[in-house]
Structures are given as C-alpha cells and as structure tokens.
Amino acid sequence: MNQNHPNRSKVPDWPSYVKQFRERHNLSQVLLAAKLRVEETTVQRWEAGERKPAPYLKRALRDLTRELETTN
C-alpha cells in the first residue's frame, strides 16, 4: 500500500498516518494545521482517532506530500 498518497489507496489507520506524515516531514501539529489551513485541534483529533480528514483535506495532504517531496 502506498501511504505517501492517501487518495490512491485506503488508509486503514489515519491517526498513525497523520503522525508519521508529520514526523517524516518534520512538522509540528501547529505547522501542519497552518499548511492545511485548519485548526491545530483538527490535527490533534485526527491523531487521537476522534475524526478522519474530510475528502478535501485528504486531497490537501496528498498535494502537500508532493510539495514537500519535491522540495527535499
């Protein structure tokens, strides 16, 4: 399963995916939230398993992955 692009496959564990995404790209919850234009509590809820990203935010994560991978 390609976990670099969340829309290409089903992500079975969003809390782990989001946390690993942040760690892989050296982002705090605050910085990830700012890049996605959401509240920090939104990212916290994803990582706590209280919520899953809405479809448009899954696309934003995919796009951010592409952006971060081309700059590194």
N, CA, C and O atoms as a GROMACS GRO file, in nm:
protein
  288
    1MET      N    1   0.084  -0.119   0.000
    1MET     CA    2   0.000   0.000   0.000
    1MET      C    3   0.088   0.124   0.000
    1MET      O    4   0.181   0.135   0.080
    2ASN      N    5   0.060   0.217  -0.089
    2ASN     CA    6   0.137   0.340  -0.097
    2ASN      C    7   0.078   0.442  -0.002
    2ASN      O    8  -0.026   0.502  -0.030
    3GLN      N    9   0.145   0.462   0.111
    3GLN     CA   10   0.092   0.555   0.210
    3GLN      C   11   0.140   0.698   0.188
    3GLN      O   12   0.107   0.785   0.268
    4ASN      N   13   0.216   0.723   0.082
    4ASN     CA   14   0.257   0.859   0.054
    4ASN      C   15   0.146   0.940  -0.010
    4ASN      O   16   0.148   1.063  -0.005
    5HIS      N   17   0.049   0.874  -0.069
    5HIS     CA   18  -0.061   0.941  -0.136
    5HIS      C   19  -0.192   0.884  -0.085
    5HIS      O   20  -0.239   0.782  -0.135
    6PRO      N   21  -0.253   0.949   0.015
    6PRO     CA   22  -0.370   0.892   0.081
    6PRO      C   23  -0.491   0.869  -0.008
    6PRO      O   24  -0.574   0.785   0.026
    7ASN      N   25  -0.505   0.938  -0.119
    7ASN     CA   26  -0.622   0.916  -0.203
    7ASN      C   27  -0.606   0.798  -0.297
    7ASN      O   28  -0.705   0.752  -0.354
    8ARG      N   29  -0.485   0.747  -0.315
    8ARG     CA   30  -0.464   0.636  -0.408
    8ARG      C   31  -0.503   0.503  -0.347
    8ARG      O   32  -0.528   0.406  -0.419
    9SER      N   33  -0.508   0.496  -0.218
    9SER     CA   34  -0.546   0.372  -0.152
    9SER      C   35  -0.614   0.406  -0.021
    9SER      O   36  -0.606   0.519   0.027
   10LYS      N   37  -0.680   0.309   0.034
   10LYS     CA   38  -0.746   0.330   0.161
   10LYS      C   39  -0.641   0.333   0.271
   10LYS      O   40  -0.555   0.245   0.279
   11VAL      N   41  -0.647   0.433   0.355
   11VAL     CA   42  -0.557   0.442   0.469
   11VAL      C   43  -0.630   0.377   0.586
   11VAL      O   44  -0.730   0.430   0.633
   12PRO      N   45  -0.581   0.262   0.634
   12PRO     CA   46  -0.654   0.191   0.739
   12PRO      C   47  -0.643   0.257   0.876
   12PRO      O   48  -0.729   0.236   0.962
   13ASP      N   49  -0.539   0.336   0.897
   13ASP     CA   50  -0.514   0.392   1.030
   13ASP      C   51  -0.475   0.539   1.017
   13ASP      O   52  -0.357   0.573   1.014
   14TRP      N   53  -0.576   0.626   1.010
   14TRP     CA   54  -0.549   0.768   0.993
   14TRP      C   55  -0.467   0.828   1.106
   14TRP      O   56  -0.378   0.909   1.078
   15PRO      N   57  -0.491   0.793   1.232
   15PRO     CA   58  -0.407   0.852   1.338
   15PRO      C   59  -0.258   0.827   1.315
   15PRO      O   60  -0.177   0.919   1.327
   16SER      N   61  -0.222   0.705   1.282
   16SER     CA   62  -0.081   0.674   1.257
   16SER      C   63  -0.031   0.742   1.130
   16SER      O   64   0.081   0.792   1.127
   17TYR      N   65  -0.114   0.743   1.026
   17TYR     CA   66  -0.074   0.806   0.901
   17TYR      C   67  -0.038   0.953   0.922
   17TYR      O   68   0.066   0.999   0.876
   18VAL      N   69  -0.126   1.026   0.991
   18VAL     CA   70  -0.103   1.169   1.010
   18VAL      C   71   0.022   1.193   1.095
   18VAL      O   72   0.103   1.279   1.063
   19LYS      N   73   0.036   1.117   1.201
   19LYS     CA   74   0.153   1.135   1.288
   19LYS      C   75   0.282   1.102   1.213
   19LYS      O   76   0.380   1.176   1.222
   20GLN      N   77   0.282   0.992   1.138
   20GLN     CA   78   0.401   0.955   1.062
   20GLN      C   79   0.430   1.058   0.952
   20GLN      O   80   0.546   1.090   0.925
   21PHE      N   81   0.326   1.109   0.891
   21PHE     CA   82   0.342   1.214   0.790
   21PHE      C   83   0.414   1.334   0.850
   21PHE      O   84   0.510   1.386   0.793
   22ARG      N   85   0.366   1.379   0.967
   22ARG     CA   86   0.427   1.495   1.033
   22ARG      C   87   0.573   1.468   1.067
   22ARG      O   88   0.660   1.551   1.042
   23GLU      N   89   0.599   1.350   1.125
   23GLU     CA   90   0.735   1.317   1.166
   23GLU      C   91   0.828   1.306   1.046
   23GLU      O   92   0.942   1.352   1.050
   24ARG      N   93   0.780   1.244   0.938
   24ARG     CA   94   0.861   1.227   0.818
   24ARG      C   95   0.901   1.362   0.758
   24ARG      O   96   1.010   1.375   0.701
   25HIS      N   97   0.814   1.460   0.772
   25HIS     CA   98   0.840   1.592   0.713
   25HIS      C   99   0.878   1.697   0.818
   25HIS      O  100   0.881   1.816   0.789
   26ASN      N  101   0.906   1.651   0.939
   26ASN     CA  102   0.949   1.741   1.048
   26ASN      C  103   0.852   1.856   1.071
   26ASN      O  104   0.893   1.972   1.080
   27LEU      N  105   0.724   1.823   1.080
   27LEU     CA  106   0.620   1.923   1.102
   27LEU      C  107   0.558   1.905   1.241
   27LEU      O  108   0.531   1.792   1.283
   28SER      N  109   0.537   2.013   1.310
   28SER     CA  110   0.459   2.007   1.434
   28SER      C  111   0.311   2.002   1.397
   28SER      O  112   0.274   2.023   1.282
   29GLN      N  113   0.228   1.975   1.494
   29GLN     CA  114   0.083   1.979   1.469
   29GLN      C  115   0.042   2.120   1.427
   29GLN      O  116  -0.043   2.136   1.339
   30VAL      N  117   0.101   2.219   1.490
   30VAL     CA  118   0.068   2.358   1.458
   30VAL      C  119   0.105   2.391   1.313
   30VAL      O  120   0.027   2.452   1.241
   31LEU      N  121   0.224   2.349   1.271
   31LEU     CA  122   0.269   2.379   1.136
   31LEU      C  123   0.187   2.303   1.030
   31LEU      O  124   0.152   2.359   0.927
   32LEU      N  125   0.157   2.176   1.057
   32LEU     CA  126   0.074   2.101   0.963
   32LEU      C  127  -0.064   2.166   0.951
   32LEU      O  128  -0.117   2.182   0.841
   33ALA      N  129  -0.120   2.204   1.064
   33ALA     CA  130  -0.250   2.271   1.062
   33ALA      C  131  -0.245   2.399   0.979
   33ALA      O  132  -0.336   2.426   0.900
   34ALA      N  133  -0.140   2.476   0.996
   34ALA     CA  134  -0.127   2.600   0.920
   34ALA      C  135  -0.116   2.573   0.770
   34ALA      O  136  -0.178   2.642   0.690
   35LYS      N  137  -0.038   2.472   0.733
   35LYS     CA  138  -0.023   2.439   0.592
   35LYS      C  139  -0.153   2.391   0.529
   35LYS      O  140  -0.178   2.414   0.411
   36LEU      N  141  -0.237   2.325   0.610
   36LEU     CA  142  -0.366   2.275   0.559
   36LEU      C  143  -0.480   2.374   0.582
   36LEU      O  144  -0.593   2.351   0.538
   37ARG      N  145  -0.449   2.484   0.650
   37ARG     CA  146  -0.548   2.587   0.683
   37ARG      C  147  -0.664   2.532   0.766
   37ARG      O  148  -0.781   2.557   0.739
   38VAL      N  149  -0.625   2.455   0.870
   38VAL     CA  150  -0.721   2.405   0.967
   38VAL      C  151  -0.671   2.443   1.106
   38VAL      O  152  -0.558   2.488   1.121
   39GLU      N  153  -0.754   2.424   1.205
   39GLU     CA  154  -0.714   2.450   1.343
   39GLU      C  155  -0.621   2.339   1.392
   39GLU      O  156  -0.630   2.225   1.347
   40GLU      N  157  -0.534   2.374   1.485
   40GLU     CA  158  -0.445   2.274   1.546
   40GLU      C  159  -0.526   2.161   1.610
   40GLU      O  160  -0.484   2.045   1.606
   41THR      N  161  -0.640   2.194   1.667
   41THR     CA  162  -0.723   2.090   1.730
   41THR      C  163  -0.773   1.987   1.628
   41THR      O  164  -0.799   1.872   1.664
   42THR      N  165  -0.786   2.028   1.504
   42THR     CA  166  -0.827   1.934   1.399
   42THR      C  167  -0.721   1.827   1.381
   42THR      O  168  -0.752   1.708   1.376
   43VAL      N  169  -0.595   1.868   1.372
   43VAL     CA  170  -0.484   1.773   1.358
   43VAL      C  171  -0.477   1.685   1.484
   43VAL      O  172  -0.455   1.564   1.473
   44GLN      N  173  -0.495   1.744   1.600
   44GLN     CA  174  -0.493   1.667   1.725
   44GLN      C  175  -0.602   1.561   1.724
   44GLN      O  176  -0.579   1.448   1.767
   45ARG      N  177  -0.720   1.596   1.676
   45ARG     CA  178  -0.831   1.499   1.670
   45ARG      C  179  -0.803   1.386   1.572
   45ARG      O  180  -0.840   1.272   1.597
   46TRP      N  181  -0.739   1.418   1.460
   46TRP     CA  182  -0.702   1.313   1.366
   46TRP      C  183  -0.608   1.214   1.431
   46TRP      O  184  -0.625   1.093   1.421
   47GLU      N  185  -0.506   1.268   1.499
   47GLU     CA  186  -0.405   1.181   1.561
   47GLU      C  187  -0.462   1.104   1.679
   47GLU      O  188  -0.413   0.995   1.710
   48ALA      N  189  -0.563   1.157   1.744
   48ALA     CA  190  -0.626   1.087   1.857
   48ALA      C  191  -0.730   0.986   1.809
   48ALA      O  192  -0.784   0.910   1.889
   49GLY      N  193  -0.758   0.987   1.680
   49GLY     CA  194  -0.858   0.895   1.626
   49GLY      C  195  -1.001   0.939   1.648
   49GLY      O  196  -1.094   0.861   1.631
   50GLU      N  197  -1.018   1.064   1.686
   50GLU     CA  198  -1.154   1.116   1.709
   50GLU      C  199  -1.224   1.155   1.580
   50GLU      O  200  -1.347   1.155   1.573
   51ARG      N  201  -1.148   1.188   1.479
   51ARG     CA  202  -1.201   1.228   1.349
   51ARG      C  203  -1.108   1.178   1.239
   51ARG      O  204  -0.992   1.145   1.263
   52LYS      N  205  -1.163   1.172   1.118
   52LYS     CA  206  -1.083   1.145   0.998
   52LYS      C  207  -1.087   1.270   0.912
   52LYS      O  208  -1.184   1.346   0.918
   53PRO      N  209  -0.984   1.293   0.834
   53PRO     CA  210  -0.986   1.411   0.746
   53PRO      C  211  -1.100   1.401   0.645
   53PRO      O  212  -1.131   1.294   0.593
   54ALA      N  213  -1.162   1.515   0.619
   54ALA     CA  214  -1.264   1.524   0.515
   54ALA      C  215  -1.196   1.498   0.380
   54ALA      O  216  -1.075   1.516   0.368
   55PRO      N  217  -1.273   1.457   0.279
   55PRO     CA  218  -1.213   1.428   0.148
   55PRO      C  219  -1.126   1.541   0.092
   55PRO      O  220  -1.020   1.514   0.035
   56TYR      N  221  -1.169   1.665   0.107
   56TYR     CA  222  -1.088   1.774   0.053
   56TYR      C  223  -0.956   1.788   0.130
   56TYR      O  224  -0.856   1.833   0.074
   57LEU      N  225  -0.955   1.750   0.258
   57LEU     CA  226  -0.831   1.756   0.335
   57LEU      C  227  -0.740   1.637   0.303
   57LEU      O  228  -0.618   1.648   0.312
   58LYS      N  229  -0.799   1.525   0.266
   58LYS     CA  230  -0.717   1.412   0.218
   58LYS      C  231  -0.644   1.454   0.091
   58LYS      O  232  -0.526   1.422   0.073
   59ARG      N  233  -0.714   1.525   0.002
   59ARG     CA  234  -0.651   1.574  -0.120
   59ARG      C  235  -0.542   1.676  -0.086
   59ARG      O  236  -0.436   1.678  -0.148
   60ALA      N  237  -0.570   1.761   0.014
   60ALA     CA  238  -0.470   1.860   0.055
   60ALA      C  239  -0.346   1.792   0.112
   60ALA      O  240  -0.234   1.838   0.087
   61LEU      N  241  -0.364   1.684   0.187
   61LEU     CA  242  -0.250   1.608   0.238
   61LEU      C  243  -0.170   1.547   0.123
   61LEU      O  244  -0.047   1.549   0.124
   62ARG      N  245  -0.240   1.494   0.024
   62ARG     CA  246  -0.173   1.438  -0.093
   62ARG      C  247  -0.091   1.545  -0.164
   62ARG      O  248   0.025   1.523  -0.199
   63ASP      N  249  -0.152   1.661  -0.184
   63ASP     CA  250  -0.083   1.770  -0.252
   63ASP      C  251   0.036   1.819  -0.171
   63ASP      O  252   0.142   1.850  -0.227
   64LEU      N  253   0.019   1.827  -0.040
   64LEU     CA  254   0.128   1.869   0.047
   64LEU      C  255   0.242   1.767   0.044
   64LEU      O  256   0.360   1.805   0.048
   65THR      N  257   0.209   1.639   0.036
   65THR     CA  258   0.312   1.536   0.023
   65THR      C  259   0.395   1.562  -0.101
   65THR      O  260   0.518   1.561  -0.095
   66ARG      N  261   0.330   1.585  -0.211
   66ARG     CA  262   0.401   1.612  -0.338
   66ARG      C  263   0.490   1.736  -0.324
   66ARG      O  264   0.606   1.736  -0.367
   67GLU      N  265   0.435   1.839  -0.266
   67GLU     CA  266   0.510   1.965  -0.249
   67GLU      C  267   0.634   1.943  -0.162
   67GLU      O  268   0.743   1.987  -0.198
   68LEU      N  269   0.617   1.877  -0.050
   68LEU     CA  270   0.729   1.855   0.042
   68LEU      C  271   0.834   1.761  -0.015
   68LEU      O  272   0.953   1.777   0.012
   69GLU      N  273   0.790   1.663  -0.092
   69GLU     CA  274   0.886   1.568  -0.150
   69GLU      C  275   0.967   1.630  -0.264
   69GLU      O  276   1.079   1.586  -0.290
   70THR      N  277   0.913   1.729  -0.330
   70THR     CA  278   0.988   1.793  -0.438
   70THR      C  279   1.083   1.898  -0.384
   70THR      O  280   1.180   1.934  -0.451
   71THR      N  281   1.058   1.948  -0.263
   71THR     CA  282   1.148   2.049  -0.205
   71THR      C  283   1.259   1.986  -0.123
   71THR      O  284   1.355   2.054  -0.089
   72ASN      N  285   1.247   1.858  -0.091
   72ASN     CA  286   1.352   1.792  -0.010
   72ASN      C  287   1.450   1.718  -0.094
   72ASN      O  288   1.544   1.657  -0.042
   0.00000   0.00000   0.00000
